[in-house]
Amino acid sequence: MDTRIFVGTASGLWTLEGATSRPVEALTGRSVTALALGPASAWSVVDGAALWELRDGAWAARASVDGPPATCLAPTAAGVLIGTAQAHLLRLTDAGLARVEPFETVEGRTSTSTSAASPARATARRRGRRRLTSSATSTRCSPIRHARRS
């Protein structure tokens, strides 16, 4: 059985098969920020603005993401879910991407209930301290994991 590994990078998507690597031409020069494997296809978030699908050996754009950039995705039995910056959730439908409204109205969620209002920051505010953070340490839901070099 041959194993094929997809690697998403800031400059495109690559496949690794054995000792060989090659770029996926359809996504060359595009930022691939998330990858996920579904039951019948593979999915990717491209440039934070598009959802692409690999089906029958070819990558094709399936939907455009309007609004905050997409950061992660998860194929489910109910369809592909896409998470965005500013804590929004979208679902792929036959008509395109639609907001998951129950997620938008869950109790305790406000327009500031994203990472900027994390429990640690709220605690620091209550104690009168400022907490400095870097975007490099912000929590993201990207399923891409980076391997460490030995």
C-alpha positions as CSV (number, residue, x, y, z in Angstrom):
1,M,0.0,0.0,0.0
2,D,1.4,3.4,-1.1
3,T,1.2,6.2,1.4
4,R,0.7,9.8,0.2
5,I,1.1,12.7,2.6
6,F,-0.2,16.2,1.9
7,V,1.8,19.1,3.3
8,G,0.2,22.6,3.3
9,T,2.6,25.6,3.2
10,A,2.5,29.3,2.8
11,S,3.6,28.8,-0.9
12,G,1.3,25.9,-1.8
13,L,0.5,22.2,-1.3
14,W,3.0,19.4,-1.7
15,T,2.6,15.6,-1.8
16,L,5.1,13.3,-0.3
17,E,5.2,9.7,-1.7
18,G,8.1,7.6,-0.5
19,A,11.2,9.6,-1.1
20,T,9.6,11.9,-3.7
21,S,7.9,15.2,-3.1
22,R,6.1,17.3,-5.7
23,P,4.0,20.4,-5.7
24,V,0.2,20.3,-6.4
25,E,0.0,22.5,-9.5
26,A,-3.5,23.8,-8.8
27,L,-2.4,25.3,-5.5
28,T,1.2,26.4,-6.3
29,G,1.9,29.9,-4.9
30,R,-1.2,29.8,-2.7
31,S,-1.2,29.6,1.1
32,V,-2.7,26.3,2.3
33,T,-3.6,26.9,6.0
34,A,-5.7,23.8,6.8
35,L,-6.2,20.3,5.5
36,A,-8.7,17.6,6.5
37,L,-9.6,14.2,5.2
38,G,-13.2,13.3,4.8
39,P,-14.8,9.9,3.9
40,A,-14.8,10.4,0.1
41,S,-12.4,13.4,-0.4
42,A,-9.8,15.7,1.1
43,W,-10.4,19.4,1.9
44,S,-8.2,22.5,2.2
45,V,-8.5,26.1,3.2
46,V,-6.6,28.2,0.6
47,D,-5.5,31.8,1.2
48,G,-8.0,31.9,4.1
49,A,-10.6,32.8,1.5
50,A,-11.5,29.6,-0.3
51,L,-12.5,26.0,0.4
52,W,-11.0,23.4,-2.0
53,E,-11.8,19.8,-2.4
54,L,-9.7,16.8,-3.8
55,R,-12.1,14.4,-5.4
56,D,-11.2,11.8,-8.1
57,G,-7.6,12.9,-8.1
58,A,-8.2,16.6,-8.9
59,W,-8.3,19.7,-6.7
60,A,-11.1,22.2,-7.3
61,A,-12.4,25.3,-5.6
62,R,-15.8,24.6,-4.0
63,A,-16.7,27.8,-2.2
64,S,-15.5,31.3,-1.4
65,V,-15.2,32.5,2.2
66,D,-16.6,36.1,2.6
67,G,-15.8,37.9,5.8
68,P,-13.1,36.9,8.3
69,P,-10.5,34.4,7.0
70,A,-11.0,30.7,7.3
71,T,-8.6,29.1,9.7
72,C,-9.7,25.4,10.1
73,L,-12.1,22.8,8.8
74,A,-13.7,19.5,9.7
75,P,-15.6,17.2,7.4
76,T,-18.6,15.8,9.3
77,A,-21.6,13.6,8.5
78,A,-23.7,16.8,8.3
79,G,-21.2,18.5,5.9
80,V,-17.9,20.3,6.0
81,L,-17.6,22.8,8.9
82,I,-15.2,25.8,8.5
83,G,-14.0,27.9,11.4
84,T,-13.0,31.5,10.8
85,A,-11.1,34.3,12.6
86,Q,-13.3,36.2,15.0
87,A,-14.9,32.9,16.1
88,H,-17.5,32.2,13.4
89,L,-18.6,28.8,12.1
90,L,-19.7,28.1,8.5
91,R,-21.1,24.9,6.9
92,L,-20.8,24.0,3.2
93,T,-24.3,23.6,1.7
94,D,-25.5,23.0,-1.9
95,A,-25.9,26.8,-2.1
96,G,-22.4,27.6,-0.8
97,L,-21.2,28.5,2.7
98,A,-23.7,29.4,5.3
99,R,-23.2,30.6,8.9
100,V,-24.1,28.2,11.6
101,E,-26.6,30.5,13.4
102,P,-26.9,28.5,16.7
103,F,-23.1,28.9,17.1
104,E,-23.5,32.7,16.7
105,T,-26.2,32.9,19.4
106,V,-24.9,30.5,22.0
107,E,-25.2,31.9,25.6
108,G,-22.3,33.9,26.7
109,R,-21.1,34.7,23.2
110,T,-20.7,38.4,22.4
111,S,-18.9,40.3,19.7
112,T,-15.9,40.4,22.0
113,S,-15.9,36.7,23.0
114,T,-13.1,35.7,20.8
115,S,-9.5,35.2,21.8
116,A,-9.3,38.8,22.9
117,A,-11.6,38.0,25.7
118,S,-10.0,34.8,26.9
119,P,-10.4,33.8,30.6
120,A,-6.8,34.6,31.3
121,R,-7.2,38.1,29.9
122,A,-10.5,38.6,31.8
123,T,-8.8,37.5,35.1
124,A,-6.0,40.0,34.4
125,R,-8.5,42.8,33.8
126,R,-10.3,42.0,37.0
127,R,-7.1,42.2,38.9
128,G,-6.2,45.5,37.3
129,R,-3.2,44.1,35.3
130,R,-2.6,44.4,31.6
131,R,-1.7,41.2,29.7
132,L,0.4,41.4,26.6
133,T,0.2,38.7,24.0
134,S,1.6,38.0,20.6
135,S,-0.3,36.9,17.6
136,A,2.2,34.1,17.3
137,T,0.9,32.7,20.6
138,S,-2.8,33.1,19.8
139,T,-4.9,29.9,19.8
140,R,-5.9,28.7,16.3
141,C,-7.9,25.7,15.3
142,S,-5.7,24.7,12.3
143,P,-5.4,20.9,11.9
144,I,-2.0,21.2,10.2
145,R,0.8,20.2,12.6
146,H,4.4,21.0,12.1
147,A,7.0,18.3,12.5
148,R,10.1,19.1,14.6
149,R,13.5,18.6,13.1
150,S,16.0,16.5,15.0
